[in-house]
Amino acid sequence: MVRMLKAALFDLDYTLLDRNRLLIGFLHAQHQRFEPLFQGVDVKAYSQRFLDLDAYGMVWKDKVYQAIISEFKIRDITWETLLEDYRRYGHRFAVLYDGVLPLLTSLKAAGITLGLITNGCYDVQFSNIEAAGLTPFFSSILISETEGLKKPDVRIFHRALFQLGAEPRHAVMVGDHPISDIKGAKNAGIKTIWKRNTLWGPCNHADAEFEGFEALAALL
């Protein structure tokens, strides 16, 4: 797909990391920890409302927890306590999609340098990256909060490539979001591979697309 491929950039959530499984596992554990203070709030209702409000990571967690407290009329615990609990324990439920680690292992063995670019808070995202066992694979890890930039800004893609010592024409970006990942990378002059999904609507401008990571390995 890319002649003389030297660098591969990846998104994190919903690309490598199964964020829904992380959240569901964490929310059930959080509900169990604080159940006496939740005044009879059902765990399934609690978890589903969180997922709805979270909007696949597009809404900051302080806003999510404030809405949770208000809607369920929880009075014996604050949203700040729940948010701190998320930041402290959420990473324990980090899980990768099947096939991610074998793919990353094979890419590194082939001499392709790897970069990870994710939007979000540093402490949460880096904890997830470490807990999932991803740090040994990536020579560049950029998290929007610490970079002062976020996808789809082309500068964050160029920054990653600079750290990897690669030019856009020798790189590829793999992600699930049609705008943040695919359009942003294409505007930066990078070839793109879209992880097919139904979260964000169609993506008609990627250079290629895939579902399973065996299919991605064949593309790369």
N, C-alpha and C positions, 0 to 999 in steps of 0.2 A: 504493500500500500504506500509506504514511504521509502523511497530509495535511500540507502545508507541510513537507516533508522539508528539514531544515537541516543535519543531520550524519549521516554514515555511519561506523560503527566497523567495523574489520576485525581478524580474527585473522591471524597470520602463517603458521605452519607448517601445511602441508596445506590451507590456504585460498588464500593468494596464492603462497607459496613451495613449490615441488615439493621437499620435503625428502628424499624417497627418492632422487631423481636427484642432489641435492647430496651425500648420503652415499656413494652408490655411486661417483660420480666421485672424491670425496676418498679413499675407502678404497683404491681401486685405485692412486691416486697415492702414498698413504702406504705401501702394501705395496711398491711399487717403490722408494721411497726407502730403506726399511729392510730390503729383502729379504735381504741378506747376514746380518742379525742374527736373522731369523725362523726359521732352522733348518728350512727346507723346508716351512713352513706354506703351503698352497695359497691363492692370492689369493681364489678364489671361496668357499672355506670360511671364510676370515678375514672377508670382507665380510658373508657371510650370518649368521655368528655374531654379529657386531657388531649387525646390524639386529635380530636376535632379542632380544639382550640390551637393546638400546636401547628396545625396546617403544614405537616411534613417539614417542620423545622423553620418555617418562614416567620414565626412569631416568637419574640423573646420570651424566655421562661418566666420572667417576673410578671409579665402581662398574663400569661397562662395561669399562673398560680393565683394571681389576684382575682381573676374571673372565677376560678374554681372555688375559692373561699366565699365569694359573693353568691354564686349560683346555688351552692349546696348549703349556704348559711352556716358555715363552720365557724364557731366562735372561740373554741378552746385552743386553737393553734394558729399561728400567723403564716402568711404566704412566705415571709422571709425564712422561717424555719423550714418549710417544705422545699424552698429553692436551695437552701444550703444543704439539705439532705440529698437533693438531686446532684448537686455538684460534688458531694463527698462520695456517693455510692453508685451513681449511675453507670460509671465505667465498668463496674463489676459484671455487668450484663452484656458487655460488648461481644458481638459475634459477627464473623465474616460470612459472606455468601460462599457456598460450596465452590471450590476450584480456585479461590483467590490466591492462597499461599503457593500452590503448585505453579500457577502462572507467574507470580512475582519471582519465584525461585528460578524458573527457566529463563526469564528475561535477564535477570542479573547474571546468570551463567553464560548468557549469550553476549555479555558486555554492554548491555543497554542500561544507561543510568536512569534512575527513577525519581520522579518528583511527585509530591502530594500537595494539592491546593484545596483548602476548605474554608468556607465562610463560617464564622461563629466565634464564640468566646474561647480564648486560649486554654483556660484551665479545663473546661469540659472537653474540648476537642482533642487536646493533647493527651489527656487521661484516657480517652477512648482509643486513640491511636496506639498508645503504649499497651493498654490492656489487651488489645486485639493482636498484639505481637507484630505490628507493622514497622516499628522504628528501624529494625536492622536492614530493611529493604530500601529505604529512601535516603538519597543523598541530599535532598532538599524537601523540607516540610514548611509550607507557608500557611499560616492561619490568619484570617483577615483582621482580627482584633489587634494583633501585634504588628501586622504589616501596615496598618492604616490604609489598606486597599482591600477591595472585595471583588470577586467575580461578579459581573463580566468585564471589569476594567482590564484592558489589555496589558496594563503595566504589571499586574501581578503574575500574568503568564510569562512576560518577558523577564521578570525578576527570577522566576524559577529557572528558566532556561539559562540565564546568566550564571546562576549558581551551579548549574549542571555542565556549563561549558559547551552548550549546544545552540545551534541556530534554529529558528522556526522551521525552516525547510527540511530539517533532519529530525523533526519531533512530531509526536502525535499526542492528542489529548483525549482521554476516555472519561465520559461522564454521563449522568442521567438527565441533567436539566438542559432543555433546548436553548435557553438564553444564557444562564450563568456559565455553563460549561461549553456548550457547542458554539453558540454565536460568539461568545467572548473569545474563545480560542481561535475561531476562524478569522475574526477581526485582527487577531495578533499574528496572522499568517501561518497558523499551525493546522495541520490536518486533524480531523476529528472523527471519533467513533462514539456513537450514541448507544448507551445501554437502553434497549427498548423497554418502555414501561407505559403505564396509563396514568401516571400521577399528574403530568404537566400538559397533556395534550400531545398532538402530533409533532414530530420533528422531521422536516423535509429537507433540511439543509446540511445534514451531516454527510461526511464523505463515505461512511459505512455505519452499520449498526449490528448489534448482536444481542443475544439473550444469555446463554450460558457461557462460562469462562473458557470452556474448551473451544467454542466458536471464536471467542476473542483471541485465543492463542493462535488459531489458524490465520486470523487476519493480520496479526502482528508478525 
